[in-house]
């Protein structure tokens, strides 16, 4: 499962998630496309915004 699939399954737009996770929209876009690998603090903020654990997010997105 990709970050985009998780985000869409939970009903979040990319802009809403970027705002709630305090991550620039362009960074979130690049994460979803697999163009960048997330810093640990990005994973923490995205997981908190989505209401999932960091481990669950890493596992689902393939970010080991």
C-alpha positions in Angstrom: 0.0 0.0 0.0 1.3 3.4 -0.8 1.1 6.6 1.2 -1.3 8.0 -1.4 -3.6 4.9 -1.0 -3.5 5.3 2.8 -4.3 9.0 2.5 -7.1 8.5 0.1 -8.6 5.6 2.1 -8.8 7.9 5.1 -10.4 10.7 3.0 -7.5 13.2 3.2 -6.5 15.5 0.3 -2.8 15.9 -0.2 -3.0 19.6 0.8 -4.9 18.7 4.0 -2.4 16.1 5.0 0.5 18.4 4.2 -1.0 21.1 6.4 -1.9 18.8 9.3 1.6 17.1 9.2 3.3 20.5 8.8 5.1 19.2 5.7 5.5 21.2 2.5 3.0 20.0 -0.2 5.8 19.4 -2.7 7.6 17.2 -0.2 4.5 15.2 0.4 4.0 14.9 -3.4 7.6 13.6 -3.8 7.1 11.1 -0.9 3.9 9.8 -2.6 5.7 9.4 -5.9 8.7 7.7 -4.3 11.1 10.4 -5.3 12.4 11.0 -1.8 12.8 8.9 1.3 11.3 10.3 4.5 13.2 11.7 7.4 12.1 10.1 10.7 10.4 13.3 11.8 8.4 13.4 8.6 7.2 9.8 9.3 6.2 10.8 12.9 4.3 13.9 11.7 2.5 12.1 8.9 1.6 9.2 11.1 0.2 11.5 13.7 -1.8 13.4 11.2 -3.3 10.2 9.7 -3.9 8.7 13.2 -1.8 5.6 12.5 1.4 4.4 14.2 4.8 5.2 12.8 5.5 1.4 12.5 2.3 0.8 10.6 3.0 3.7 8.2 6.6 2.5 7.6 5.4 -1.1 7.0 2.6 -0.1 4.7 4.7 2.3 2.7 7.8 0.2 2.6 9.9 2.7 4.6 12.1 0.4 6.7 
